[in-house]
Amino acid sequence: MKDTQRLDAEQKRRRREFVIILVLIPIVALLTWTESHISSISGGVPVATNILLLALLNVNIILLILLIFLVLRNAVKIYMERRRKVMGSRLMTKLITSFVTLTIVPTFILFFVVIGFINRSIDGWFAINIEGSLQESLDLARNYYNDMNERVTASARSIAIVASKQGFGADNDRFRAYLDERVEENDFATVEVYHADGRRVAYSVAQRVNRTTVPDVDQEAVLKALRGEASGFVQTLQVGDVVRGVAPIPSVSNPDKVVGAVAVSYYVPKSLIDKMKEISAAFEGYKQLKLIKNPVKAKYFTILLIITLVIVFFSTWIGRYIAREITVPIQELAEGTHAVASGNLDFRIKTDSKDEIGLLVNSFNRMTEDLKAGKTKLEDANLELRRTNTELDQRRRYIEIVLGNVPAGVVSIDKLGRIVSINRVAAEILGTDEGYALGKVYKEVLRPEDQEAFREMIREMNEMGAESLERQIKVALEDKAMTVLVNLNALKDESGSYLGMVAVLDDLTHLLKTQRMFAWKEVARRIAHEIKNPLTPIKLSAQRLRKKYLDRFPGDEVFDECTTTIIRQVDELKTLVNEFSSFARMPASNPSPNDLNEIVQETVSLYKAGQRRIRFDSVLDKRLPVLDIDRDQIKRVLINLIDNAIAAVGEDGEVRVETLLVEELQLARLEVVDSGAGIPADVKERLFEPYFSTKRSGTGLGLAIVSNIIADHNGYIRVKDNMPHGTRFVIELPVKAITI
Amino acid sequence: MKRLLSLLFFLAIIIFPASTIAAEAAIAGVNVDLDPLRVSFEVRDAFTVDIEEAVKSGLPTSFNFIVRLSRVNPVWIDEDIGKWEFRHTVKYDTLKEEYEVRLDEGLIREARTKDFEEMKSFMSRGEAIAITPAHLVPGEVYELSIKAELDKTELPPLLDYMFFFVKLWDFETDWHVYRFSP
């Protein structure tokens, strides 16, 4: 739509300029006609030449005006466009400036050179030597006239004196002969002698002169001479000039009295006059030329300036035209690029140009089409990719969920040893964080002892050429020791290329513990059964021996002591067997909704009364919900743990019981903390095994029973060091939604 | 833009040179004689330095005098009585060093003089030029308008060819109005 409007505006503009040109043509014609008409009146120059010259000059002037208009209009437009920061205006300004500069420099150089040349040429025309020569020639001609004038005047005077002395009557032959002689001697045309009354009394004419050629002297001059005034003048005739000298004839008796006049004429032939006139005309022409020297210069300068300006303005206009030819497509290209960059791939640039710009525009249009096609394909591919990604993401998330929920730890590494995936269980077993471990080489993540174990397994696999290997390893965590079954598998693709490894870590700790517990229970049951049976007959036999023979051997201390020892030891054995028996026959837990905090308070209060020196404390989490637990068994657990704590702290110390709800894990945490000496690491490993005791008097069943009860409650018990010293038993029980 | 304006200004100066500006010539000393009607006047400051140079170079120079007579009509436009044109021409003969003056005032008179001032007087003055036929009605008011102008300088053919659109050393006086009543 915008392009269409622009094209319409361009067409309107062109139409308008066409109309202007159509109007200008008759104006030029009219001006040419008018001026040629004026010129034909004023001079004798050929009309055709005048018309041609006038037409050229008028065309120049009209073009100049038109170009000034166009250039000014375009200059204003460019200025406004630059101010509005219209795209392409800067390039157009640069192009026009370059074009004009390239034109102006040589044009003005030419202009100044021509002006200088014209100046020198015109100054050369008016060189002093020419003027001097012409002036001297003219002076020569003038001198000729002056000399002749003086000569005829002087001759007239001398003849007048002779006439005065000899008389000049019509009958004076001697005087007439004298006149003829003077005419012949001095090459005069005529000599005339007038009487005081104005009559001509003597007349002598040269034989070479036609009498009609030289007219009589002007009566005015004769009268002037008769008044006593001599004169000399030139009379112009059609056949030449006559130089005349008229002098009065003085009276012999009275020199102041004029008795007549003598007129001497000298004929200057026309051929000589013409030559002198030529000299005069040349001088006049020169002077006239000199007179218009400066206007001539100014005119040449004006014409040259007009031509120069026409060239400059025309070049400016052409420059703008060429600049538009370049900048408009570039501007459209820029707009197109902007549109394409904005995502409009339907943008097309219209062009009729067949040149490189047109090629560029066509290439742009083709590129846009290709881009559009490519974009469509890309969008389709993107959609497909997104769908695939969604599927992959769903699968990944599913696998992550599966891996996150499997009780086993799963770790996979690529062929460079970088951890590609690791689930929560594996991270816990390996003592690291999932986020930290991902992407790192396994050597950076694993503990040194675990690294050694893995390296050993990999070495074995390589030696055996096996693709999988299973090993049971001990893993020492911060607060517990674990027995882990590591199943290491090499990953290979369809072509058998090695991709990496996947390790499945199974925590066997609980399984082994359960197995041992069952084994110990079986042992205890058998021992109880096997030992308990003979104990009663032994005790009865010993009692019968004492009853029957104690009186017989009244002083026999040995008998008394032995039988007493037998009976006491049998009792102790019985107690031991009973404990074994009770351990072996540990009743199944009978969970019911109970408040753990209440159980803790009850138990701790029992100890507070009896143990004055030891500080008992309980920190209870009020948020703790009602748990599904066996009250008696949990109370026994607490008692066992507190007994151990009291034994650990000795006579002076602190025992603290804490409860905490771990909401995110849905666990109720019960901790029994003492400030005793703590438990060595190697002991921690076997702490919950039956018959393992660090106390002399202990049976080693207390913590085994605790562990058993917690296991029955689907809980978990571990032992940690308490900071700064002491031991911290941590029991975690699952929190389930309970309906009371 | 400044440079362009400067260029145009310079062009204007070149196209309209100072020499084309009319001299401050004016008609003065108008005197009218009746029965028959004769008018005398002179043109002051007609000879500028340029015109004097042109005359001395032998260039034929002519002054045209235009005399218009009209009867003043107080209620309506004036009535034109007539228009008369006279011409004074001078040509300097460089060979004989004298000015040849031709005074065309109805009757043609010619004069030759070597005196430049005398020539100027011949050229600038109109002495008792008869305005005929002019039948004036006694009691009416008449206006005599006089104007002088330098005839187009006759350049030699080549120069005329070059300067066909240029008027050299031209001048034209304003109309001088002289009101009288016979």
Interface residues (C-beta under 8 A of the other chain):
Chain A: E35 I38 S39 S42 G43 G44 V45 T49 N50 L53 L54 I68 V71 L72 A75 Y79 L138 A141 R142 Y145 V234 M276 K277 I279 S280 A281 F283 E284 G285 K287 Q288 L289 K290 L291 I292 P295 V296 A298 K299 F301 T302 L305 L309
Chain B: M1 L4 L7 L8 L11 I14 I15 P17 S19 D50 E53 A54 K56 S57 G58 L59 D93 T94 L95 K96 E97 K152 L155 P156 P157 L159 D160 Y161 M162 F163 F164 F165 V166 L168
